[in-house]
Amino acid sequence: MKDNKHPTQKLLKLIKKNGIKCLLPQNLTDEILHRMIREADAIDNNTTEETPSSALLIAILHLESKSIMKKNMEIKIEPEKLMEYFSLYVTSVRIEEKRRKKEIFITEESLPTIANIFDKNRTMDIAGID
């Protein structure tokens, strides 16, 4: 049976079921990770009309609030801070894609956490794989 739900509906269902930890790049399903990569590419190529960045935005808002968002819940975030979070999250998603493709190795301690995913001073131990 084919699942016809929109990717954002699937993501919201996943968050409700598993909590916001599922939004850390290393915990994303392959489907959601690839969706986010397409959204990041659309942002980079200025083609967000074709591929809106809704999954990225949903993830960022949940991780910023550190809780599952409820209907009519309000989050206040400065536009500059939101753009910074987009950049940090997209970087983490792109690194995760390379990790899954076995292009790089990242120590477990270097994987992002809910507490540090938006820390622009976070350091990572990454090694290329020959």
C-alpha atoms as an extended CHARMM CRD file, in Angstrom:
* protein
*
       130  EXT
         1         1  MET       CA              0.0000000000        0.0000000000        0.0000000000  PROA      1               0.0000000000
         2         2  LYS       CA              1.5140000000        3.3060000000       -1.0830000000  PROA      2               0.0000000000
         3         3  ASP       CA              1.6960000000        6.1460000000        1.4360000000  PROA      3               0.0000000000
         4         4  ASN       CA              0.3440000000        9.2470000000       -0.3260000000  PROA      4               0.0000000000
         5         5  LYS       CA              0.9410000000       11.6650000000        2.5490000000  PROA      5               0.0000000000
         6         6  HSD       CA              2.8220000000       14.8480000000        1.7660000000  PROA      6               0.0000000000
         7         7  PRO       CA              6.4140000000       14.7880000000        3.1470000000  PROA      7               0.0000000000
         8         8  THR       CA              5.6140000000       17.4800000000        5.7120000000  PROA      8               0.0000000000
         9         9  GLN       CA              2.6420000000       15.4580000000        6.9830000000  PROA      9               0.0000000000
        10        10  LYS       CA              4.9300000000       12.4320000000        7.3280000000  PROA      10              0.0000000000
        11        11  LEU       CA              7.4670000000       14.5610000000        9.1860000000  PROA      11              0.0000000000
        12        12  LEU       CA              4.8690000000       15.9460000000       11.5980000000  PROA      12              0.0000000000
        13        13  LYS       CA              3.5720000000       12.4280000000       12.2660000000  PROA      13              0.0000000000
        14        14  LEU       CA              7.1350000000       11.2340000000       12.9060000000  PROA      14              0.0000000000
        15        15  ILE       CA              7.7490000000       14.1030000000       15.3490000000  PROA      15              0.0000000000
        16        16  LYS       CA              4.5080000000       13.3640000000       17.1990000000  PROA      16              0.0000000000
        17        17  LYS       CA              5.4400000000        9.6900000000       17.4610000000  PROA      17              0.0000000000
        18        18  ASN       CA              9.1760000000        9.9860000000       18.2440000000  PROA      18              0.0000000000
        19        19  GLY       CA              9.7030000000       13.4750000000       19.6600000000  PROA      19              0.0000000000
        20        20  ILE       CA             12.0330000000       16.1700000000       18.3960000000  PROA      20              0.0000000000
        21        21  LYS       CA             15.1390000000       13.9710000000       18.6650000000  PROA      21              0.0000000000
        22        22  CYS       CA             14.0310000000       12.4600000000       15.3480000000  PROA      22              0.0000000000
        23        23  LEU       CA             14.8560000000       15.8420000000       13.7570000000  PROA      23              0.0000000000
        24        24  LEU       CA             18.5650000000       15.5730000000       14.4390000000  PROA      24              0.0000000000
        25        25  PRO       CA             20.1810000000       14.8500000000       11.0660000000  PROA      25              0.0000000000
        26        26  GLN       CA             21.5840000000       11.4890000000       12.1830000000  PROA      26              0.0000000000
        27        27  ASN       CA             18.0670000000       10.3840000000       13.1800000000  PROA      27              0.0000000000
        28        28  LEU       CA             16.2330000000       11.4830000000       10.0250000000  PROA      28              0.0000000000
        29        29  THR       CA             14.7980000000        8.8120000000        7.7830000000  PROA      29              0.0000000000
        30        30  ASP       CA             16.4610000000        8.5870000000        4.3690000000  PROA      30              0.0000000000
        31        31  GLU       CA             13.2780000000        9.9520000000        2.7790000000  PROA      31              0.0000000000
        32        32  ILE       CA             13.1490000000       13.0280000000        5.0150000000  PROA      32              0.0000000000
        33        33  LEU       CA             16.9160000000       13.5980000000        4.7430000000  PROA      33              0.0000000000
        34        34  HSD       CA             16.7160000000       13.5610000000        0.9470000000  PROA      34              0.0000000000
        35        35  ARG       CA             13.6960000000       15.8810000000        1.0280000000  PROA      35              0.0000000000
        36        36  MET       CA             15.6630000000       18.3320000000        3.1510000000  PROA      36              0.0000000000
        37        37  ILE       CA             18.6520000000       18.1230000000        0.8020000000  PROA      37              0.0000000000
        38        38  ARG       CA             16.3370000000       18.9800000000       -2.1260000000  PROA      38              0.0000000000
        39        39  GLU       CA             14.9470000000       21.9020000000       -0.1330000000  PROA      39              0.0000000000
        40        40  ALA       CA             18.4740000000       23.1160000000        0.7160000000  PROA      40              0.0000000000
        41        41  ASP       CA             19.4330000000       22.8650000000       -2.9650000000  PROA      41              0.0000000000
        42        42  ALA       CA             16.3380000000       24.9010000000       -3.8710000000  PROA      42              0.0000000000
        43        43  ILE       CA             17.3780000000       27.5970000000       -1.3810000000  PROA      43              0.0000000000
        44        44  ASP       CA             20.9260000000       27.6190000000       -2.7970000000  PROA      44              0.0000000000
        45        45  ASN       CA             19.5880000000       27.8280000000       -6.3680000000  PROA      45              0.0000000000
        46        46  ASN       CA             16.8380000000       30.3280000000       -5.5080000000  PROA      46              0.0000000000
        47        47  THR       CA             14.1230000000       27.9440000000       -6.7400000000  PROA      47              0.0000000000
        48        48  THR       CA             12.0750000000       27.6660000000       -3.5590000000  PROA      48              0.0000000000
        49        49  GLU       CA              8.8600000000       28.2000000000       -5.5350000000  PROA      49              0.0000000000
        50        50  GLU       CA              9.4190000000       24.7220000000       -7.0100000000  PROA      50              0.0000000000
        51        51  THR       CA             10.6280000000       23.0820000000       -3.7930000000  PROA      51              0.0000000000
        52        52  PRO       CA              9.4270000000       25.0090000000       -0.7300000000  PROA      52              0.0000000000
        53        53  SER       CA             11.5510000000       24.6040000000        2.3720000000  PROA      53              0.0000000000
        54        54  SER       CA              8.7520000000       23.4560000000        4.6540000000  PROA      54              0.0000000000
        55        55  ALA       CA             10.4590000000       20.3490000000        6.1090000000  PROA      55              0.0000000000
        56        56  LEU       CA             13.5550000000       22.3650000000        6.9980000000  PROA      56              0.0000000000
        57        57  LEU       CA             11.4400000000       25.0960000000        8.5800000000  PROA      57              0.0000000000
        58        58  ILE       CA              9.3780000000       22.5870000000       10.5690000000  PROA      58              0.0000000000
        59        59  ALA       CA             12.5420000000       20.9410000000       11.8820000000  PROA      59              0.0000000000
        60        60  ILE       CA             14.2240000000       24.2200000000       12.7750000000  PROA      60              0.0000000000
        61        61  LEU       CA             11.1850000000       25.5910000000       14.6240000000  PROA      61              0.0000000000
        62        62  HSD       CA             10.7340000000       22.4010000000       16.6310000000  PROA      62              0.0000000000
        63        63  LEU       CA             14.4340000000       22.2300000000       17.5290000000  PROA      63              0.0000000000
        64        64  GLU       CA             14.4910000000       25.9340000000       18.4490000000  PROA      64              0.0000000000
        65        65  SER       CA             11.4750000000       25.5510000000       20.7300000000  PROA      65              0.0000000000
        66        66  LYS       CA             12.9270000000       22.2750000000       22.1080000000  PROA      66              0.0000000000
        67        67  SER       CA              9.4300000000       20.8210000000       22.1590000000  PROA      67              0.0000000000
        68        68  ILE       CA              6.7390000000       19.4250000000       19.9380000000  PROA      68              0.0000000000
        69        69  MET       CA              4.8510000000       22.3830000000       18.5680000000  PROA      69              0.0000000000
        70        70  LYS       CA              1.1590000000       22.4890000000       19.2900000000  PROA      70              0.0000000000
        71        71  LYS       CA             -1.6110000000       24.1220000000       17.2890000000  PROA      71              0.0000000000
        72        72  ASN       CA             -1.6230000000       27.9100000000       17.7260000000  PROA      72              0.0000000000
        73        73  MET       CA              1.7490000000       27.7570000000       19.5290000000  PROA      73              0.0000000000
        74        74  GLU       CA              3.7930000000       30.8920000000       18.9470000000  PROA      74              0.0000000000
        75        75  ILE       CA              7.5600000000       31.0230000000       18.4770000000  PROA      75              0.0000000000
        76        76  LYS       CA              9.3030000000       34.3640000000       18.3180000000  PROA      76              0.0000000000
        77        77  ILE       CA             12.6000000000       34.4030000000       16.4970000000  PROA      77              0.0000000000
        78        78  GLU       CA             14.4790000000       37.2510000000       14.8870000000  PROA      78              0.0000000000
        79        79  PRO       CA             14.8200000000       36.9020000000       11.0930000000  PROA      79              0.0000000000
        80        80  GLU       CA             18.6310000000       37.0460000000       11.3180000000  PROA      80              0.0000000000
        81        81  LYS       CA             18.6340000000       34.2780000000       13.9230000000  PROA      81              0.0000000000
        82        82  LEU       CA             16.2800000000       32.1620000000       11.8020000000  PROA      82              0.0000000000
        83        83  MET       CA             18.6070000000       32.5160000000        8.8100000000  PROA      83              0.0000000000
        84        84  GLU       CA             21.5650000000       31.5380000000       11.0000000000  PROA      84              0.0000000000
        85        85  TYR       CA             19.6510000000       28.4480000000       12.1750000000  PROA      85              0.0000000000
        86        86  PHE       CA             18.8010000000       27.5590000000        8.5730000000  PROA      86              0.0000000000
        87        87  SER       CA             22.4880000000       27.7340000000        7.6850000000  PROA      87              0.0000000000
        88        88  LEU       CA             23.6040000000       25.6460000000       10.6730000000  PROA      88              0.0000000000
        89        89  TYR       CA             20.8780000000       23.0400000000       10.1950000000  PROA      89              0.0000000000
        90        90  VAL       CA             21.4300000000       22.7170000000        6.4430000000  PROA      90              0.0000000000
        91        91  THR       CA             25.1660000000       22.2990000000        7.0640000000  PROA      91              0.0000000000
        92        92  SER       CA             24.4290000000       19.4990000000        9.5370000000  PROA      92              0.0000000000
        93        93  VAL       CA             22.0210000000       17.8450000000        7.0690000000  PROA      93              0.0000000000
        94        94  ARG       CA             24.6090000000       18.0030000000        4.2630000000  PROA      94              0.0000000000
        95        95  ILE       CA             27.2920000000       16.5500000000        6.5360000000  PROA      95              0.0000000000
        96        96  GLU       CA             24.9120000000       13.7340000000        7.4940000000  PROA      96              0.0000000000
        97        97  GLU       CA             24.3080000000       12.9540000000        3.8300000000  PROA      97              0.0000000000
        98        98  LYS       CA             28.0740000000       12.6120000000        3.2910000000  PROA      98              0.0000000000
        99        99  ARG       CA             28.3430000000       10.4610000000        6.4320000000  PROA      99              0.0000000000
       100       100  ARG       CA             25.6440000000        8.0850000000        5.1700000000  PROA      100             0.0000000000
       101       101  LYS       CA             27.3470000000        7.8640000000        1.7800000000  PROA      101             0.0000000000
       102       102  LYS       CA             30.5240000000        6.9300000000        3.6930000000  PROA      102             0.0000000000
       103       103  GLU       CA             32.3990000000        9.8860000000        2.1760000000  PROA      103             0.0000000000
       104       104  ILE       CA             33.3690000000       11.0920000000        5.6670000000  PROA      104             0.0000000000
       105       105  PHE       CA             33.6240000000        9.6880000000        9.1830000000  PROA      105             0.0000000000
       106       106  ILE       CA             32.2940000000       11.6010000000       12.1640000000  PROA      106             0.0000000000
       107       107  THR       CA             32.7850000000       10.5100000000       15.7590000000  PROA      107             0.0000000000
       108       108  GLU       CA             29.6210000000        9.8990000000       17.7920000000  PROA      108             0.0000000000
       109       109  GLU       CA             30.6210000000       12.7480000000       20.1060000000  PROA      109             0.0000000000
       110       110  SER       CA             30.6410000000       15.1240000000       17.1250000000  PROA      110             0.0000000000
       111       111  LEU       CA             27.0850000000       14.3880000000       16.0250000000  PROA      111             0.0000000000
       112       112  PRO       CA             24.7000000000       17.2530000000       16.7880000000  PROA      112             0.0000000000
       113       113  THR       CA             22.4330000000       17.2090000000       19.8180000000  PROA      113             0.0000000000
       114       114  ILE       CA             19.2940000000       19.1780000000       20.5820000000  PROA      114             0.0000000000
       115       115  ALA       CA             21.3840000000       21.3390000000       22.9050000000  PROA      115             0.0000000000
       116       116  ASN       CA             24.1250000000       22.1900000000       20.3840000000  PROA      116             0.0000000000
       117       117  ILE       CA             22.6910000000       21.9170000000       16.8620000000  PROA      117             0.0000000000
       118       118  PHE       CA             22.3960000000       25.7190000000       16.6140000000  PROA      118             0.0000000000
       119       119  ASP       CA             25.7010000000       26.4730000000       18.3400000000  PROA      119             0.0000000000
       120       120  LYS       CA             27.8430000000       28.1610000000       15.7020000000  PROA      120             0.0000000000
       121       121  ASN       CA             30.9230000000       27.4330000000       17.8580000000  PROA      121             0.0000000000
       122       122  ARG       CA             30.2730000000       23.6750000000       17.9630000000  PROA      122             0.0000000000
       123       123  THR       CA             33.2840000000       21.6680000000       16.8360000000  PROA      123             0.0000000000
       124       124  MET       CA             33.2010000000       18.3760000000       14.9690000000  PROA      124             0.0000000000
       125       125  ASP       CA             35.7610000000       15.6390000000       14.5410000000  PROA      125             0.0000000000
       126       126  ILE       CA             35.4440000000       14.7070000000       10.8520000000  PROA      126             0.0000000000
       127       127  ALA       CA             37.7700000000       12.5510000000        8.7800000000  PROA      127             0.0000000000
       128       128  GLY       CA             37.7010000000       11.7890000000        5.0690000000  PROA      128             0.0000000000
       129       129  ILE       CA             37.4290000000        8.1740000000        4.0310000000  PROA      129             0.0000000000
       130       130  ASP       CA             39.8390000000        6.9450000000        1.3790000000  PROA      130             0.0000000000
